[in-house]
Amino acid sequence: MRAFTPFIGVAALAAAAVLPAGLASAGDTGQPSARTNTRAVLVCRTDAATRRAFTREHGAAPVFVTAREALSVRASDPAWTAPRCMTEREHARYRDAATTFAVVR
């Protein structure tokens, strides 16, 4: 249960960063948004078993991103073909940076 909680947090943050504009336009036209779930980020470990499982599930080796890279993604950037991975430490940095940004705004 404990390892599942960071995954939910990252998925929620990724969805919050990508979906608000898409949901607003989807609600106006009644059509589903084409950008739904295009930039998923998962909390992954760096061991061989995790790499094999990720490759089996998504068809590509995991690509790890840093908190800075995740924060710099723009809506105009191309969509990812497979989810990206983030270590637990980078997720903590991402969460802290997102919280700090929210407080400043």
C-alpha positions as CSV (number, residue, x, y, z in Angstrom):
1,M,0.0,0.0,0.0
2,R,2.8,2.4,0.8
3,A,4.6,2.0,-2.5
4,F,1.3,2.6,-4.3
5,T,0.7,6.0,-2.7
6,P,3.5,7.9,-4.5
7,F,2.3,6.4,-7.8
8,I,-1.2,7.9,-7.3
9,G,0.4,11.2,-6.3
10,V,2.5,11.4,-9.5
11,A,-0.4,10.3,-11.7
12,A,-2.6,13.0,-10.1
13,L,0.0,15.7,-10.6
14,A,0.6,14.6,-14.2
15,A,-3.1,14.6,-14.9
16,A,-3.5,18.0,-13.2
17,A,-0.8,19.5,-15.4
18,V,-2.1,18.1,-18.6
19,L,-5.9,17.8,-18.4
20,P,-7.4,21.2,-17.3
21,A,-7.3,22.8,-20.7
22,G,-8.3,19.6,-22.5
23,L,-11.3,19.0,-20.2
24,A,-12.5,22.5,-20.6
25,S,-12.6,22.2,-24.4
26,A,-14.0,18.6,-24.2
27,G,-16.9,19.9,-22.0
28,D,-17.8,22.5,-24.5
29,T,-17.9,20.3,-27.6
30,G,-19.0,17.0,-26.0
31,Q,-16.0,15.3,-27.7
32,P,-13.2,13.5,-25.6
33,S,-10.0,15.4,-25.5
34,A,-7.2,14.1,-27.8
35,R,-4.6,15.0,-25.2
36,T,-5.9,12.8,-22.4
37,N,-3.1,10.9,-20.5
38,T,-0.4,11.9,-22.9
39,R,2.4,12.6,-20.4
40,A,2.1,10.1,-17.6
41,V,4.9,9.9,-15.1
42,L,5.3,6.9,-12.8
43,V,7.5,6.4,-9.7
44,C,9.9,3.6,-10.6
45,R,12.8,1.9,-9.0
46,T,16.1,1.6,-10.9
47,D,16.6,-2.2,-10.4
48,A,16.6,-4.8,-13.2
49,A,13.3,-6.3,-12.3
50,T,11.5,-3.0,-12.5
51,R,13.2,-2.3,-15.9
52,R,12.1,-5.7,-17.3
53,A,8.5,-5.2,-16.0
54,F,8.3,-1.7,-17.4
55,T,9.6,-2.9,-20.8
56,R,7.1,-5.8,-20.8
57,E,4.2,-3.5,-19.9
58,H,4.9,-0.5,-22.1
59,G,7.1,-1.9,-24.9
60,A,10.0,0.4,-24.3
61,A,12.8,0.7,-21.7
62,P,12.0,3.2,-18.9
63,V,13.1,6.8,-19.5
64,F,13.8,8.6,-16.2
65,V,13.1,12.3,-15.9
66,T,14.1,14.7,-13.2
67,A,11.8,17.0,-11.2
68,R,13.1,19.9,-13.2
69,E,12.4,18.2,-16.5
70,A,8.9,17.3,-15.4
71,L,8.2,20.9,-14.3
72,S,9.4,22.3,-17.6
73,V,7.0,20.3,-19.8
74,R,4.8,22.6,-21.8
75,A,1.4,21.8,-23.3
76,S,2.9,22.5,-26.8
77,D,5.6,19.8,-26.3
78,P,5.1,16.5,-28.2
79,A,3.2,13.8,-26.4
80,W,5.2,10.8,-25.0
81,T,4.7,7.4,-26.6
82,A,5.3,5.6,-23.2
83,P,5.1,6.9,-19.6
84,R,8.2,8.4,-18.1
85,C,9.7,7.2,-14.8
86,M,10.8,9.2,-11.8
87,T,12.7,8.0,-8.8
88,E,11.2,8.4,-5.3
89,R,13.7,11.1,-4.5
90,E,12.9,13.1,-7.7
91,H,9.2,12.7,-6.9
92,A,9.8,14.3,-3.5
93,R,11.7,17.2,-5.3
94,Y,8.8,17.5,-7.8
95,R,6.2,17.6,-5.0
96,D,8.2,20.2,-3.0
97,A,8.7,22.4,-6.1
98,A,5.0,22.1,-7.1
99,T,4.0,23.0,-3.5
100,T,6.4,26.0,-3.4
101,F,5.1,27.2,-6.8
102,A,1.5,26.9,-5.6
103,V,2.2,28.9,-2.4
104,V,4.0,31.7,-4.4
105,R,1.1,32.0,-6.9
